[in-house]
Structures are given as structure tokens and as C-alpha cells.
Amino acid sequence: MSFPIQRFHPAGWAGGPHAQTIGARVLRSGDGPLYSRERLVTPDGDFIDLDWGPDLGPSAPIVLVMHGLEGSSARPYMKNVCRELLGRGVRPVALNFRGCSGEPNLLPRFYHSGETTDPRFVLETLRARHPDRRFGAMGFSLGGNVLLKMLGEAPDGGCGLVSAAVAMSVPYDLAAGCALLERSRMGRLYTSYFMRSLLGKVEGKADLLSPLIDLPAVRLTKTIWHFDEMFTAPLNGFVSAAHYYDECSSSAYLSTIRVPTLMLHAEDDPFLPAASIPTAAAESNQHITLALQEHGGHVGFLQGSAWSPSFWGDEEAARFLAETLLEED
């Protein structure tokens, strides 16, 4: 497909990958839009919380937005892209993965990088409710990996779920991404941030989890790979972390996507080696547009000044979704 990418001008004062990653995290506004929450009961008796943006009328397209590892609908990057969508006439609905909405979910089950049944259930539910609407989806980081896998594993390449998709800063090769995070001081700092949150959630559900996993071993984990080896893999039926990464890395699913899809990624993303970006697979699929930038960090793409920043990736994502979903049939 053809989509003209507008040029990204990295902020000169935030030129490195970590400055882009952290600067965007700090400078994105967490204000609005005002969400209205809806709780869906899942087929297995758990729940998923959705946060809807303001209603734009009965004909406005709807975009499901999915956050990254240990994120939520409250993250500034989620709110910023929701504002961008609303400004272009598209109604966003933010999906909080299980246990990420501020309230522990009911079952031992957690979300993970390849868990696609929940977003598929949400989209199928919303499409049945709004059969005349056009739907899209966007995923940041882990959420983008989930989105691409969901589309690629569908028999119709995702056409029955959405009419357009965007994935930003995806860890297309989960094993390579984890290895990169372990190799640098900054990577270990990012990892420690995620690990505090992950282990806190495990402790909050210790009674439910203790019959299923080796909790003392999980408590000793220091890296994402070790956590996935001791927790994610056994809890979700994988033999090992390597098996989990092999089965769930989205790079293996790109060839079968049949939905207009924009992939936004930076070569200097500190969460994935540049050599692991699936450039050839993306470019060989006519339904995918790969907007690969030399700089931008992870969910960064920060430009402008510190007192008047803008976020190129959020803007391009919303522009792509709006133009695709609002075009005449």
C-alpha cells in the first residue's frame, strides 16, 4: 500500500535514543481526553476494562488502542494518541490488558506479548455492537506485537477484525530485545522499572499463583528473560522463555497480514537491535508500510522544543488511521 510519510525532524536537544525515549515519556501530556469506562466480562469469567474517548456520533470510526508492557490507558502516550485520533474524527477506545486497569483481574491469568484472545474478543464484541462502523487498531511496543500477531494469525489476515492498523516501536524479535536490554546499563535500568511492576503484581496474586508456579524462584528473577522463563512460560503453557519468544514474536506473522498496516520504528530503539527489525518481511507485504527512522528511540519520536514538543509517531499514526478509515468505500 502507499501512504506518504511526513518527515521526522528529531529534536536537536534530544538526539540520542535514551533522550528520545525518556524525553517523550516526560513531555507527553497526561491531560485528557476524559474517558468513560466499560467493563467487559470475558468468556472465561474474568474482566477487561475499556476506556472510551468522547462519543463523536454514530458514523465515527472506532480505533482500539493497546498499551505496552505494564502500561495502561492512563499513560501519556495513550492519552496523546487518543487526543490525536479525536482531533481527526476518530473515536478511540483504550484497552487495558488484564490486571492493568488499576484493579487486579480475577484469574491467575496475565497478559503477555503473544496473548491475542482478549483483543480479538474485544474487537468481535464491539463490531457486533456497531456493525455499521469502521474499526482500526493501534498498539505500542508489546501492544503492537500483540496486534501484528493477532492480524497475521487470523485466517483472513485480520480483515474481519479491522480495516487499518498501526504498530509503534514493536519488539518484533522478543529474544533479541531481551538480550539487548541485558547488555547495557541503560537497558538494565529499563528492565528494573518493569520488573518492580511485574513482581508487584505477582505478589498481589500470590495465593492464586502459588499452586501453579514456583513463586520463590519467581521472586529471585532480575531480568525479563528470567521472569519469562520462571513465570510467563509455565503459566501460559510454553516449555521455556525461548519457546515463548519463538511462538510469539510478531516478525513471523507479518507475511500473512492483509490489512493496511503502518509500522513505525526507529533504528536506534534501545529495546530491539537494528539487525532484528524485519525490514524485508515488511517490504515484501504490499499491505504494510514500514516508516523506519534513523532516530526516535522507543515510543519516542520527539520533535520541536522542550516547551513546545510534538510527537511525530503519534501524529502519523492518527493521520494514517483517520485517512484510511474515513476514506470512501
Contacts in CASP RR format, 6 or more apart in sequence:
PFRMAT RR
TARGET T0000
AUTHOR 0000-0000-0000
METHOD contacts of the structure
MODEL  1
MSFPIQRFHPAGWAGGPHAQTIGARVLRSGDGPLYSRERLVTPDGDFIDL
DWGPDLGPSAPIVLVMHGLEGSSARPYMKNVCRELLGRGVRPVALNFRGC
SGEPNLLPRFYHSGETTDPRFVLETLRARHPDRRFGAMGFSLGGNVLLKM
LGEAPDGGCGLVSAAVAMSVPYDLAAGCALLERSRMGRLYTSYFMRSLLG
KVEGKADLLSPLIDLPAVRLTKTIWHFDEMFTAPLNGFVSAAHYYDECSS
SAYLSTIRVPTLMLHAEDDPFLPAASIPTAAAESNQHITLALQEHGGHVG
FLQGSAWSPSFWGDEEAARFLAETLLEED
1 260 0 8 1.000
1 286 0 8 1.000
1 287 0 8 1.000
1 288 0 8 1.000
1 289 0 8 1.000
2 289 0 8 1.000
3 260 0 8 1.000
3 262 0 8 1.000
3 289 0 8 1.000
3 320 0 8 1.000
3 323 0 8 1.000
5 289 0 8 1.000
5 291 0 8 1.000
5 316 0 8 1.000
6 312 0 8 1.000
6 315 0 8 1.000
6 316 0 8 1.000
6 319 0 8 1.000
8 293 0 8 1.000
8 295 0 8 1.000
8 296 0 8 1.000
8 301 0 8 1.000
8 303 0 8 1.000
8 312 0 8 1.000
8 313 0 8 1.000
9 303 0 8 1.000
9 304 0 8 1.000
9 312 0 8 1.000
10 20 0 8 1.000
10 295 0 8 1.000
10 296 0 8 1.000
10 301 0 8 1.000
10 302 0 8 1.000
10 303 0 8 1.000
11 20 0 8 1.000
11 302 0 8 1.000
11 303 0 8 1.000
11 304 0 8 1.000
11 305 0 8 1.000
11 306 0 8 1.000
11 309 0 8 1.000
13 19 0 8 1.000
13 305 0 8 1.000
13 306 0 8 1.000
14 20 0 8 1.000
14 23 0 8 1.000
14 302 0 8 1.000
15 295 0 8 1.000
16 268 0 8 1.000
16 295 0 8 1.000
16 296 0 8 1.000
16 297 0 8 1.000
17 266 0 8 1.000
17 268 0 8 1.000
17 269 0 8 1.000
17 270 0 8 1.000
17 295 0 8 1.000
17 296 0 8 1.000
17 297 0 8 1.000
17 298 0 8 1.000
18 186 0 8 1.000
18 270 0 8 1.000
18 297 0 8 1.000
20 266 0 8 1.000
20 268 0 8 1.000
20 295 0 8 1.000
20 296 0 8 1.000
20 297 0 8 1.000
20 298 0 8 1.000
20 300 0 8 1.000
20 301 0 8 1.000
20 302 0 8 1.000
21 270 0 8 1.000
21 296 0 8 1.000
21 297 0 8 1.000
21 298 0 8 1.000
21 299 0 8 1.000
21 300 0 8 1.000
23 300 0 8 1.000
23 302 0 8 1.000
24 77 0 8 1.000
24 299 0 8 1.000
24 300 0 8 1.000
24 301 0 8 1.000
24 302 0 8 1.000
24 309 0 8 1.000
24 311 0 8 1.000
25 76 0 8 1.000
25 77 0 8 1.000
25 299 0 8 1.000
25 300 0 8 1.000
27 302 0 8 1.000
27 306 0 8 1.000
27 309 0 8 1.000
28 76 0 8 1.000
28 77 0 8 1.000
28 79 0 8 1.000
28 80 0 8 1.000
28 309 0 8 1.000
28 311 0 8 1.000
29 76 0 8 1.000
29 79 0 8 1.000
29 80 0 8 1.000
30 74 0 8 1.000
30 76 0 8 1.000
30 79 0 8 1.000
30 80 0 8 1.000
31 79 0 8 1.000
32 79 0 8 1.000
32 82 0 8 1.000
32 83 0 8 1.000
33 53 0 8 1.000
33 54 0 8 1.000
33 79 0 8 1.000
33 82 0 8 1.000
33 83 0 8 1.000
33 86 0 8 1.000
33 92 0 8 1.000
34 53 0 8 1.000
34 54 0 8 1.000
35 51 0 8 1.000
35 52 0 8 1.000
35 53 0 8 1.000
35 73 0 8 1.000
35 94 0 8 1.000
36 51 0 8 1.000
36 52 0 8 1.000
36 53 0 8 1.000
37 49 0 8 1.000
37 50 0 8 1.000
37 51 0 8 1.000
37 52 0 8 1.000
37 101 0 8 1.000
38 49 0 8 1.000
38 50 0 8 1.000
38 51 0 8 1.000
38 52 0 8 1.000
39 47 0 8 1.000
39 48 0 8 1.000
39 49 0 8 1.000
39 50 0 8 1.000
40 47 0 8 1.000
40 48 0 8 1.000
40 49 0 8 1.000
40 50 0 8 1.000
40 121 0 8 1.000
40 122 0 8 1.000
40 125 0 8 1.000
41 47 0 8 1.000
42 48 0 8 1.000
42 118 0 8 1.000
42 121 0 8 1.000
43 121 0 8 1.000
44 107 0 8 1.000
44 109 0 8 1.000
45 106 0 8 1.000
45 107 0 8 1.000
46 98 0 8 1.000
46 105 0 8 1.000
46 106 0 8 1.000
46 107 0 8 1.000
46 109 0 8 1.000
47 105 0 8 1.000
47 106 0 8 1.000
48 95 0 8 1.000
48 96 0 8 1.000
48 97 0 8 1.000
48 98 0 8 1.000
48 118 0 8 1.000
48 121 0 8 1.000
48 122 0 8 1.000
49 73 0 8 1.000
49 96 0 8 1.000
49 101 0 8 1.000
49 103 0 8 1.000
50 93 0 8 1.000
50 94 0 8 1.000
50 95 0 8 1.000
50 96 0 8 1.000
50 122 0 8 1.000
51 73 0 8 1.000
51 93 0 8 1.000
51 94 0 8 1.000
51 96 0 8 1.000
51 101 0 8 1.000
52 91 0 8 1.000
52 92 0 8 1.000
52 93 0 8 1.000
52 94 0 8 1.000
53 82 0 8 1.000
53 86 0 8 1.000
53 91 0 8 1.000
53 92 0 8 1.000
53 93 0 8 1.000
53 94 0 8 1.000
54 86 0 8 1.000
54 91 0 8 1.000
55 91 0 8 1.000
56 86 0 8 1.000
56 89 0 8 1.000
56 90 0 8 1.000
56 91 0 8 1.000
57 91 0 8 1.000
58 132 0 8 1.000
59 132 0 8 1.000
59 133 0 8 1.000
60 89 0 8 1.000
60 90 0 8 1.000
60 91 0 8 1.000
60 133 0 8 1.000
61 89 0 8 1.000
61 90 0 8 1.000
61 91 0 8 1.000
61 133 0 8 1.000
61 134 0 8 1.000
61 135 0 8 1.000
61 136 0 8 1.000
61 163 0 8 1.000
61 321 0 8 1.000
61 322 0 8 1.000
61 325 0 8 1.000
61 326 0 8 1.000
62 90 0 8 1.000
62 91 0 8 1.000
62 92 0 8 1.000
62 93 0 8 1.000
62 126 0 8 1.000
62 130 0 8 1.000
62 133 0 8 1.000
62 134 0 8 1.000
62 135 0 8 1.000
62 136 0 8 1.000
63 85 0 8 1.000
63 90 0 8 1.000
63 91 0 8 1.000
63 92 0 8 1.000
63 93 0 8 1.000
63 135 0 8 1.000
63 136 0 8 1.000
63 137 0 8 1.000
63 138 0 8 1.000
63 321 0 8 1.000
63 325 0 8 1.000
64 93 0 8 1.000
64 95 0 8 1.000
64 119 0 8 1.000
64 122 0 8 1.000
64 123 0 8 1.000
64 126 0 8 1.000
64 135 0 8 1.000
64 136 0 8 1.000
64 137 0 8 1.000
64 138 0 8 1.000
64 162 0 8 1.000
65 73 0 8 1.000
65 78 0 8 1.000
65 81 0 8 1.000
65 82 0 8 1.000
65 85 0 8 1.000
65 92 0 8 1.000
65 93 0 8 1.000
65 94 0 8 1.000
65 95 0 8 1.000
65 137 0 8 1.000
65 138 0 8 1.000
65 139 0 8 1.000
65 140 0 8 1.000
66 94 0 8 1.000
66 95 0 8 1.000
66 97 0 8 1.000
66 119 0 8 1.000
66 137 0 8 1.000
66 138 0 8 1.000
66 139 0 8 1.000
66 140 0 8 1.000
66 143 0 8 1.000
66 144 0 8 1.000
66 146 0 8 1.000
66 147 0 8 1.000
67 73 0 8 1.000
67 75 0 8 1.000
67 77 0 8 1.000
67 78 0 8 1.000
67 94 0 8 1.000
67 95 0 8 1.000
67 96 0 8 1.000
67 97 0 8 1.000
67 100 0 8 1.000
67 139 0 8 1.000
67 140 0 8 1.000
67 142 0 8 1.000
67 143 0 8 1.000
68 75 0 8 1.000
68 139 0 8 1.000
68 140 0 8 1.000
68 141 0 8 1.000
68 142 0 8 1.000
68 143 0 8 1.000
68 144 0 8 1.000
69 113 0 8 1.000
69 141 0 8 1.000
69 142 0 8 1.000
69 194 0 8 1.000
70 100 0 8 1.000
70 194 0 8 1.000
70 197 0 8 1.000
70 198 0 8 1.000
71 78 0 8 1.000
71 97 0 8 1.000
71 100 0 8 1.000
72 78 0 8 1.000
72 96 0 8 1.000
72 100 0 8 1.000
72 101 0 8 1.000
72 102 0 8 1.000
73 79 0 8 1.000
73 94 0 8 1.000
73 95 0 8 1.000
73 96 0 8 1.000
73 101 0 8 1.000
77 140 0 8 1.000
77 299 0 8 1.000
77 311 0 8 1.000
77 314 0 8 1.000
78 94 0 8 1.000
78 140 0 8 1.000
80 311 0 8 1.000
80 314 0 8 1.000
81 92 0 8 1.000
81 138 0 8 1.000
81 314 0 8 1.000
81 317 0 8 1.000
81 318 0 8 1.000
82 92 0 8 1.000
82 94 0 8 1.000
84 314 0 8 1.000
84 315 0 8 1.000
84 317 0 8 1.000
84 318 0 8 1.000
85 91 0 8 1.000
85 92 0 8 1.000
85 318 0 8 1.000
85 321 0 8 1.000
85 322 0 8 1.000
86 92 0 8 1.000
87 318 0 8 1.000
88 318 0 8 1.000
88 319 0 8 1.000
88 321 0 8 1.000
88 322 0 8 1.000
88 326 0 8 1.000
89 322 0 8 1.000
89 326 0 8 1.000
90 318 0 8 1.000
90 321 0 8 1.000
90 322 0 8 1.000
90 325 0 8 1.000
90 326 0 8 1.000
93 126 0 8 1.000
95 118 0 8 1.000
95 119 0 8 1.000
95 122 0 8 1.000
96 102 0 8 1.000
97 111 0 8 1.000
97 115 0 8 1.000
97 118 0 8 1.000
98 105 0 8 1.000
98 107 0 8 1.000
98 109 0 8 1.000
98 110 0 8 1.000
98 111 0 8 1.000
98 118 0 8 1.000
99 105 0 8 1.000
99 110 0 8 1.000
99 111 0 8 1.000
99 201 0 8 1.000
100 111 0 8 1.000
104 201 0 8 1.000
104 204 0 8 1.000
104 205 0 8 1.000
107 208 0 8 1.000
108 205 0 8 1.000
108 208 0 8 1.000
108 209 0 8 1.000
108 212 0 8 1.000
108 235 0 8 1.000
109 235 0 8 1.000
110 201 0 8 1.000
110 232 0 8 1.000
110 235 0 8 1.000
111 118 0 8 1.000
112 232 0 8 1.000
112 236 0 8 1.000
112 244 0 8 1.000
112 248 0 8 1.000
113 142 0 8 1.000
113 143 0 8 1.000
113 145 0 8 1.000
113 146 0 8 1.000
113 171 0 8 1.000
113 174 0 8 1.000
113 244 0 8 1.000
113 248 0 8 1.000
113 249 0 8 1.000
114 145 0 8 1.000
114 146 0 8 1.000
114 149 0 8 1.000
114 247 0 8 1.000
114 248 0 8 1.000
115 146 0 8 1.000
115 236 0 8 1.000
116 146 0 8 1.000
116 149 0 8 1.000
116 150 0 8 1.000
116 153 0 8 1.000
119 137 0 8 1.000
119 146 0 8 1.000
119 147 0 8 1.000
119 150 0 8 1.000
120 150 0 8 1.000
120 154 0 8 1.000
120 161 0 8 1.000
123 135 0 8 1.000
123 137 0 8 1.000
123 161 0 8 1.000
123 162 0 8 1.000
124 161 0 8 1.000
126 135 0 8 1.000
127 133 0 8 1.000
127 135 0 8 1.000
127 160 0 8 1.000
127 161 0 8 1.000
134 163 0 8 1.000
134 325 0 8 1.000
134 326 0 8 1.000
135 161 0 8 1.000
135 162 0 8 1.000
135 163 0 8 1.000
135 325 0 8 1.000
136 162 0 8 1.000
136 163 0 8 1.000
136 164 0 8 1.000
136 165 0 8 1.000
136 321 0 8 1.000
136 325 0 8 1.000
137 147 0 8 1.000
137 161 0 8 1.000
137 162 0 8 1.000
137 164 0 8 1.000
137 165 0 8 1.000
137 166 0 8 1.000
138 144 0 8 1.000
138 147 0 8 1.000
138 165 0 8 1.000
138 166 0 8 1.000
138 167 0 8 1.000
138 168 0 8 1.000
138 317 0 8 1.000
138 321 0 8 1.000
139 146 0 8 1.000
139 147 0 8 1.000
139 166 0 8 1.000
139 167 0 8 1.000
139 168 0 8 1.000
139 170 0 8 1.000
140 168 0 8 1.000
140 169 0 8 1.000
140 299 0 8 1.000
141 168 0 8 1.000
141 169 0 8 1.000
141 170 0 8 1.000
141 171 0 8 1.000
141 271 0 8 1.000
141 298 0 8 1.000
141 299 0 8 1.000
142 171 0 8 1.000
143 167 0 8 1.000
143 170 0 8 1.000
144 167 0 8 1.000
144 168 0 8 1.000
144 170 0 8 1.000
144 250 0 8 1.000
145 167 0 8 1.000
145 170 0 8 1.000
145 171 0 8 1.000
145 172 0 8 1.000
145 174 0 8 1.000
145 248 0 8 1.000
145 249 0 8 1.000
145 250 0 8 1.000
146 250 0 8 1.000
147 165 0 8 1.000
147 167 0 8 1.000
148 165 0 8 1.000
148 167 0 8 1.000
148 170 0 8 1.000
148 172 0 8 1.000
148 250 0 8 1.000
148 253 0 8 1.000
148 254 0 8 1.000
148 257 0 8 1.000
148 261 0 8 1.000
148 263 0 8 1.000
149 248 0 8 1.000
149 250 0 8 1.000
149 253 0 8 1.000
150 158 0 8 1.000
150 161 0 8 1.000
151 157 0 8 1.000
151 158 0 8 1.000
151 161 0 8 1.000
151 162 0 8 1.000
151 165 0 8 1.000
151 253 0 8 1.000
151 257 0 8 1.000
151 258 0 8 1.000
151 259 0 8 1.000
151 261 0 8 1.000
152 158 0 8 1.000
152 253 0 8 1.000
152 254 0 8 1.000
152 256 0 8 1.000
152 257 0 8 1.000
153 253 0 8 1.000
153 256 0 8 1.000
154 160 0 8 1.000
154 161 0 8 1.000
156 258 0 8 1.000
157 256 0 8 1.000
157 257 0 8 1.000
157 258 0 8 1.000
157 259 0 8 1.000
158 257 0 8 1.000
158 258 0 8 1.000
158 259 0 8 1.000
159 258 0 8 1.000
159 259 0 8 1.000
161 259 0 8 1.000
162 259 0 8 1.000
163 259 0 8 1.000
163 260 0 8 1.000
163 324 0 8 1.000
163 325 0 8 1.000
164 259 0 8 1.000
164 260 0 8 1.000
164 261 0 8 1.000
164 262 0 8 1.000
164 320 0 8 1.000
164 321 0 8 1.000
164 324 0 8 1.000
164 325 0 8 1.000
165 257 0 8 1.000
165 259 0 8 1.000
165 260 0 8 1.000
165 261 0 8 1.000
165 262 0 8 1.000
166 261 0 8 1.000
166 262 0 8 1.000
166 263 0 8 1.000
166 264 0 8 1.000
166 317 0 8 1.000
166 320 0 8 1.000
166 321 0 8 1.000
167 250 0 8 1.000
167 261 0 8 1.000
167 262 0 8 1.000
167 263 0 8 1.000
167 264 0 8 1.000
168 263 0 8 1.000
168 264 0 8 1.000
168 265 0 8 1.000
168 299 0 8 1.000
168 313 0 8 1.000
168 317 0 8 1.000
169 264 0 8 1.000
169 265 0 8 1.000
169 266 0 8 1.000
169 269 0 8 1.000
169 271 0 8 1.000
169 297 0 8 1.000
169 298 0 8 1.000
169 299 0 8 1.000
169 300 0 8 1.000
170 250 0 8 1.000
170 263 0 8 1.000
170 265 0 8 1.000
170 272 0 8 1.000
171 177 0 8 1.000
171 249 0 8 1.000
171 271 0 8 1.000
171 272 0 8 1.000
172 249 0 8 1.000
172 250 0 8 1.000
172 251 0 8 1.000
172 272 0 8 1.000
172 276 0 8 1.000
172 277 0 8 1.000
172 278 0 8 1.000
173 245 0 8 1.000
173 249 0 8 1.000
173 251 0 8 1.000
173 272 0 8 1.000
173 273 0 8 1.000
173 276 0 8 1.000
173 278 0 8 1.000
174 244 0 8 1.000
174 245 0 8 1.000
174 248 0 8 1.000
174 249 0 8 1.000
175 225 0 8 1.000
175 241 0 8 1.000
175 242 0 8 1.000
175 245 0 8 1.000
175 246 0 8 1.000
175 249 0 8 1.000
176 272 0 8 1.000
176 273 0 8 1.000
176 275 0 8 1.000
176 276 0 8 1.000
177 271 0 8 1.000
177 272 0 8 1.000
177 273 0 8 1.000
177 276 0 8 1.000
178 223 0 8 1.000
178 224 0 8 1.000
178 225 0 8 1.000
178 228 0 8 1.000
178 241 0 8 1.000
178 245 0 8 1.000
179 225 0 8 1.000
180 187 0 8 1.000
180 270 0 8 1.000
180 271 0 8 1.000
180 272 0 8 1.000
180 273 0 8 1.000
181 187 0 8 1.000
181 188 0 8 1.000
181 190 0 8 1.000
181 191 0 8 1.000
181 223 0 8 1.000
181 224 0 8 1.000
181 270 0 8 1.000
181 271 0 8 1.000
182 188 0 8 1.000
182 191 0 8 1.000
182 223 0 8 1.000
182 225 0 8 1.000
184 270 0 8 1.000
186 270 0 8 1.000
187 270 0 8 1.000
190 270 0 8 1.000
190 271 0 8 1.000
191 222 0 8 1.000
191 223 0 8 1.000
191 224 0 8 1.000
194 224 0 8 1.000
195 221 0 8 1.000
195 222 0 8 1.000
195 223 0 8 1.000
195 224 0 8 1.000
195 227 0 8 1.000
198 227 0 8 1.000
199 218 0 8 1.000
199 219 0 8 1.000
199 221 0 8 1.000
199 227 0 8 1.000
202 209 0 8 1.000
202 215 0 8 1.000
202 218 0 8 1.000
202 219 0 8 1.000
202 231 0 8 1.000
206 215 0 8 1.000
209 215 0 8 1.000
209 235 0 8 1.000
212 234 0 8 1.000
212 235 0 8 1.000
213 230 0 8 1.000
213 231 0 8 1.000
213 234 0 8 1.000
213 235 0 8 1.000
214 230 0 8 1.000
214 234 0 8 1.000
217 230 0 8 1.000
218 227 0 8 1.000
218 230 0 8 1.000
218 231 0 8 1.000
221 227 0 8 1.000
221 229 0 8 1.000
221 230 0 8 1.000
221 231 0 8 1.000
225 241 0 8 1.000
226 241 0 8 1.000
228 241 0 8 1.000
228 244 0 8 1.000
228 245 0 8 1.000
229 240 0 8 1.000
229 241 0 8 1.000
232 238 0 8 1.000
232 241 0 8 1.000
232 244 0 8 1.000
233 239 0 8 1.000
233 240 0 8 1.000
233 241 0 8 1.000
233 243 0 8 1.000
233 244 0 8 1.000
236 244 0 8 1.000
238 244 0 8 1.000
238 247 0 8 1.000
251 276 0 8 1.000
251 278 0 8 1.000
251 281 0 8 1.000
254 278 0 8 1.000
254 281 0 8 1.000
254 282 0 8 1.000
254 285 0 8 1.000
254 288 0 8 1.000
255 281 0 8 1.000
255 284 0 8 1.000
255 285 0 8 1.000
257 285 0 8 1.000
257 287 0 8 1.000
257 288 0 8 1.000
258 287 0 8 1.000
259 287 0 8 1.000
260 287 0 8 1.000
260 289 0 8 1.000
260 324 0 8 1.000
261 287 0 8 1.000
261 288 0 8 1.000
261 289 0 8 1.000
262 288 0 8 1.000
262 289 0 8 1.000
262 291 0 8 1.000
262 316 0 8 1.000
262 317 0 8 1.000
262 320 0 8 1.000
263 282 0 8 1.000
263 288 0 8 1.000
263 289 0 8 1.000
263 290 0 8 1.000
263 291 0 8 1.000
263 292 0 8 1.000
264 291 0 8 1.000
264 293 0 8 1.000
264 301 0 8 1.000
264 313 0 8 1.000
264 316 0 8 1.000
264 317 0 8 1.000
265 272 0 8 1.000
265 277 0 8 1.000
265 290 0 8 1.000
265 291 0 8 1.000
265 292 0 8 1.000
265 293 0 8 1.000
266 292 0 8 1.000
266 293 0 8 1.000
266 294 0 8 1.000
266 295 0 8 1.000
266 296 0 8 1.000
266 297 0 8 1.000
266 298 0 8 1.000
266 300 0 8 1.000
266 301 0 8 1.000
267 274 0 8 1.000
267 277 0 8 1.000
267 292 0 8 1.000
267 293 0 8 1.000
267 294 0 8 1.000
267 295 0 8 1.000
268 274 0 8 1.000
268 294 0 8 1.000
268 295 0 8 1.000
268 296 0 8 1.000
268 297 0 8 1.000
269 296 0 8 1.000
269 297 0 8 1.000
269 298 0 8 1.000
270 297 0 8 1.000
270 298 0 8 1.000
271 298 0 8 1.000
277 292 0 8 1.000
279 290 0 8 1.000
279 292 0 8 1.000
282 288 0 8 1.000
282 290 0 8 1.000
283 290 0 8 1.000
289 320 0 8 1.000
291 316 0 8 1.000
293 301 0 8 1.000
296 302 0 8 1.000
300 311 0 8 1.000
300 313 0 8 1.000
301 311 0 8 1.000
301 312 0 8 1.000
301 313 0 8 1.000
301 314 0 8 1.000
302 309 0 8 1.000
302 310 0 8 1.000
302 311 0 8 1.000
302 312 0 8 1.000
303 309 0 8 1.000
303 310 0 8 1.000
303 311 0 8 1.000
303 312 0 8 1.000
304 310 0 8 1.000
END
